[in-house]
Amino acid sequence: MKGQKQSRTDAIEKRIAAITHVLQQLINEGERVSTMVSGHHQILKQLPGYEDAINELKKKVAEKPSEGEEAKSDGKTSK
């Protein structure tokens, strides 16, 4: 019986190690994407017309009503 428990424990430890490895890869990829987006943003800010484009987008967002659903506060949990 002890051998079965040990092999099950070993299998669980291997699964946890595999999950940990995958999560670390996802974290690393997220950091790479964040760095890349930041770099692109810095480049875009140097382009001519950047400020004008940002101001125009701000105006459009201010004029346009929200596209999300209205929140209902009846106290019930939605399904």
N, CA, C and O of each residue as an XYZ file, in Angstrom:
316
protein
N       0.816     -1.200      0.000
C       0.000      0.000      0.000
C       0.859      1.263      0.000
O       0.520      2.255     -0.647
N       1.979      1.218      0.735
C       2.861      2.371      0.803
C       3.460      2.691     -0.567
O       3.658      3.861     -0.895
N       3.746      1.676     -1.357
C       4.291      1.875     -2.696
C       3.321      2.604     -3.606
O       3.734      3.432     -4.418
N       2.025      2.302     -3.479
C       1.019      2.976     -4.298
C       0.921      4.452     -3.927
O       0.804      5.314     -4.798
N       0.969      4.734     -2.631
C       0.893      6.127     -2.191
C       2.104      6.910     -2.683
O       1.979      8.060     -3.105
N       3.258      6.293     -2.627
C       4.479      6.961     -3.067
C       4.454      7.230     -4.563
O       4.840      8.313     -5.003
N       4.000      6.250     -5.357
C       3.949      6.465     -6.802
C       2.911      7.529     -7.158
O       3.102      8.300     -8.098
N       1.819      7.566     -6.405
C       0.803      8.598     -6.655
C       1.367      9.973     -6.299
O       1.150     10.947     -7.021
N       2.086     10.044     -5.192
C       2.718     11.291     -4.791
C       3.729     11.743     -5.838
O       3.791     12.925     -6.178
N       4.510     10.815     -6.342
C       5.490     11.146     -7.382
C       4.797     11.678     -8.635
O       5.261     12.641     -9.245
N       3.688     11.048     -9.014
C       2.946     11.483    -10.202
C       2.393     12.892    -10.000
O       2.429     13.716    -10.914
N       1.884     13.164     -8.803
C       1.340     14.498     -8.508
C       2.456     15.540     -8.536
O       2.273     16.641     -9.056
N       3.611     15.189     -7.975
C       4.742     16.110     -7.990
C       5.196     16.428     -9.413
O       5.560     17.564     -9.715
N       5.173     15.422    -10.283
C       5.550     15.646    -11.687
C       4.554     16.569    -12.375
O       4.938     17.447    -13.147
N       3.265     16.362    -12.088
C       2.243     17.224    -12.679
C       2.402     18.659    -12.206
O       2.307     19.596    -12.999
N       2.644     18.829    -10.916
C       2.820     20.175    -10.366
C       4.043     20.837    -10.994
O       4.007     22.023    -11.321
N       5.121     20.082    -11.162
C       6.324     20.631    -11.795
C       6.028     21.050    -13.235
O       6.495     22.097    -13.684
N       5.256     20.240    -13.958
C       4.908     20.566    -15.343
C       4.040     21.824    -15.401
O       4.241     22.683    -16.260
N       3.081     21.927    -14.490
C       2.207     23.104    -14.445
C       3.022     24.347    -14.099
O       2.822     25.414    -14.681
N       3.935     24.199    -13.154
C       4.791     25.317    -12.765
C       5.620     25.790    -13.953
O       5.785     26.991    -14.166
N       6.133     24.850    -14.714
C       6.939     25.190    -15.896
C       6.097     25.959    -16.923
O       6.554     26.956    -17.483
N       4.892     25.499    -17.161
C       4.005     26.161    -18.123
C       3.658     27.566    -17.640
O       3.673     28.516    -18.423
N       3.347     27.697    -16.358
C       3.021     29.014    -15.818
C       4.204     29.975    -15.934
O       4.021     31.152    -16.242
N       5.398     29.481    -15.691
C       6.576     30.333    -15.817
C       6.762     30.787    -17.260
O       7.136     31.933    -17.509
N       6.503     29.893    -18.210
C       6.589     30.269    -19.623
C       5.561     31.347    -19.959
O       5.861     32.283    -20.699
N       4.346     31.215    -19.413
C       3.309     32.218    -19.655
C       3.695     33.571    -19.054
O       3.478     34.614    -19.671
N       4.261     33.548    -17.859
C       4.714     34.788    -17.227
C       5.799     35.440    -18.075
O       5.761     36.648    -18.313
N       6.757     34.654    -18.527
C       7.836     35.183    -19.367
C       7.292     35.774    -20.663
O       7.727     36.842    -21.094
N       6.346     35.081    -21.281
C       5.752     35.577    -22.526
C       5.005     36.878    -22.278
O       5.080     37.799    -23.091
N       4.289     36.965    -21.171
C       3.589     38.203    -20.824
C       4.546     39.363    -20.654
O       4.264     40.478    -21.091
N       5.683     39.102    -20.019
C       6.695     40.151    -19.854
C       7.261     40.585    -21.202
O       7.476     41.775    -21.433
N       7.505     39.616    -22.098
C       8.017     39.965    -23.430
C       7.006     40.807    -24.204
O       7.379     41.775    -24.866
N       5.736     40.443    -24.122
C       4.698     41.199    -24.826
C       4.595     42.610    -24.247
O       4.459     43.582    -24.990
N       4.659     42.717    -22.935
C       4.602     44.029    -22.291
C       5.754     44.916    -22.741
O       5.555     46.097    -23.026
N       6.943     44.363    -22.806
C       8.111     45.114    -23.254
C       7.948     45.548    -24.709
O       8.272     46.679    -25.069
N       7.449     44.648    -25.530
C       7.263     44.959    -26.942
C       6.217     46.066    -27.126
O       6.420     46.983    -27.922
N       5.117     45.984    -26.404
C       4.069     47.002    -26.514
C       4.599     48.351    -26.048
O       4.317     49.382    -26.658
N       5.360     48.337    -24.975
C       5.942     49.583    -24.476
C       6.870     50.204    -25.525
O       6.842     51.415    -25.743
N       7.672     49.390    -26.160
C       8.559     49.882    -27.215
C       7.799     50.460    -28.386
O       8.157     51.512    -28.914
N       6.743     49.766    -28.791
C       5.936     50.271    -29.899
C       5.304     51.610    -29.525
O       5.233     52.526    -30.344
N       4.845     51.708    -28.275
C       4.220     52.957    -27.844
C       5.224     54.106    -27.882
O       4.887     55.213    -28.304
N       6.438     53.850    -27.449
C       7.465     54.893    -27.473
C       7.747     55.344    -28.910
O       7.951     56.532    -29.164
N       7.757     54.405    -29.832
C       7.976     54.743    -31.247
C       6.804     55.560    -31.788
O       7.005     56.558    -32.480
N       5.587     55.135    -31.471
C       4.407     55.851    -31.964
C       4.372     57.289    -31.470
O       3.967     58.190    -32.204
N       4.792     57.506    -30.235
C       4.779     58.860    -29.675
C       5.703     59.797    -30.423
O       5.526     61.013    -30.351
N       6.671     59.276    -31.131
C       7.615     60.106    -31.879
C       7.140     60.421    -33.294
O       7.734     61.257    -33.976
N       6.080     59.763    -33.737
C       5.583     60.006    -35.091
C       4.883     61.358    -35.172
O       4.247     61.792    -34.212
N       5.003     62.017    -36.317
C       4.298     63.290    -36.482
C       2.785     63.067    -36.452
O       2.279     62.099    -37.020
N       2.081     63.962    -35.792
C       0.621     63.857    -35.739
C       0.105     62.995    -34.603
O      -1.102     62.783    -34.490
N       0.994     62.493    -33.761
C       0.579     61.609    -32.663
C      -0.376     62.325    -31.711
O      -1.434     61.793    -31.375
N      -0.009     63.523    -31.279
C      -0.844     64.265    -30.321
C      -2.219     64.573    -30.908
O      -3.229     64.471    -30.212
N      -2.258     64.949    -32.181
C      -3.537     65.244    -32.825
C      -4.419     63.997    -32.876
O      -5.622     64.069    -32.629
N      -3.816     62.861    -33.197
C      -4.576     61.614    -33.268
C      -5.116     61.230    -31.888
O      -6.254     60.775    -31.776
N      -4.320     61.408    -30.853
C      -4.765     61.085    -29.490
C      -5.917     61.995    -29.082
O      -6.904     61.528    -28.513
N      -5.800     63.273    -29.366
C      -6.879     64.209    -29.025
C      -8.177     63.877    -29.754
O      -9.264     63.987    -29.187
N      -8.053     63.469    -31.022
C      -9.243     63.092    -31.786
C      -9.894     61.828    -31.212
O     -11.118     61.736    -31.124
N      -9.071     60.871    -30.829
C      -9.614     59.663    -30.207
C     -10.322     59.992    -28.893
O     -11.378     59.433    -28.596
N      -9.744     60.891    -28.116
C     -10.368     61.291    -26.848
C     -11.738     61.911    -27.097
O     -12.690     61.639    -26.365
N     -11.836     62.748    -28.137
C     -13.116     63.373    -28.474
C     -14.145     62.324    -28.870
O     -15.297     62.388    -28.440
N     -13.731     61.351    -29.693
C     -14.650     60.304    -30.136
C     -15.150     59.474    -28.963
O     -16.332     59.139    -28.890
N     -14.248     59.145    -28.048
C     -14.636     58.338    -26.892
C     -15.586     59.123    -25.999
O     -16.534     58.553    -25.459
N     -15.348     60.421    -25.834
C     -16.205     61.251    -24.989
C     -17.602     61.385    -25.589
O     -18.584     61.438    -24.848
N     -17.710     61.439    -26.906
C     -18.999     61.598    -27.578
C     -19.795     60.296    -27.622
O     -21.024     60.309    -27.548
N     -19.097     59.190    -27.741
C     -19.738     57.888    -27.940
C     -20.197     57.297    -26.605
O     -19.410     57.214    -25.661
N     -21.462     56.888    -26.521
C     -21.905     56.244    -25.280
C     -21.250     54.875    -25.116
O     -20.797     54.270    -26.087
N     -21.208     54.409    -23.904
C     -20.588     53.122    -23.608
C     -21.312     52.007    -24.331
O     -22.539     52.015    -24.422
N     -20.553     51.037    -24.851
C     -21.153     49.914    -25.567
C     -21.456     48.739    -24.642
O     -22.093     47.771    -25.057
N     -21.007     48.819    -23.400
C     -21.238     47.733    -22.449
C     -22.685     47.700    -21.992
O     -23.433     48.660    -22.175
N     -23.067     46.580    -21.395
C     -24.419     46.462    -20.877
C     -24.561     47.307    -19.628
O     -23.600     47.532    -18.892
N     -25.791     47.774    -19.402
C     -26.052     48.535    -18.197
C     -26.003     47.622    -16.995
O     -26.497     46.496    -17.053
N     -25.427     48.079    -15.926
C     -25.366     47.291    -14.703
C     -26.700     47.379    -13.990
O     -27.281     48.458    -13.869
N     -27.180     46.249    -13.523
C     -28.430     46.217    -12.770
C     -28.083     45.983    -11.317
O     -27.348     45.053    -10.984
N     -28.609     46.823    -10.461
C     -28.288     46.691     -9.053
C     -29.510     46.241     -8.246
O     -29.925     46.906     -7.297
N     -30.071     45.105     -8.642
C     -31.222     44.589     -7.926
C     -30.798     43.678     -6.778
O     -31.646     43.139     -6.067
N     -29.494     43.506     -6.594
C     -28.981     42.694     -5.487
C     -28.900     41.219     -5.789
O     -28.432     40.441     -4.957
N     -29.346     40.819     -6.964
C     -29.308     39.397     -7.318
C     -28.036     39.095     -8.099
O     -27.500     39.955     -8.797
N     -27.571     37.883     -7.971
C     -26.387     37.439     -8.706
C     -26.807     36.998    -10.085
O     -27.741     36.209    -10.230
N     -26.127     37.499    -11.105
C     -26.450     37.091    -12.482
C     -25.878     35.715    -12.758
O     -24.891     35.306    -12.146
N     -26.499     35.006    -13.680
C     -26.067     33.654    -14.036
C     -25.445     33.652    -15.389
O     -25.016     32.603    -15.870
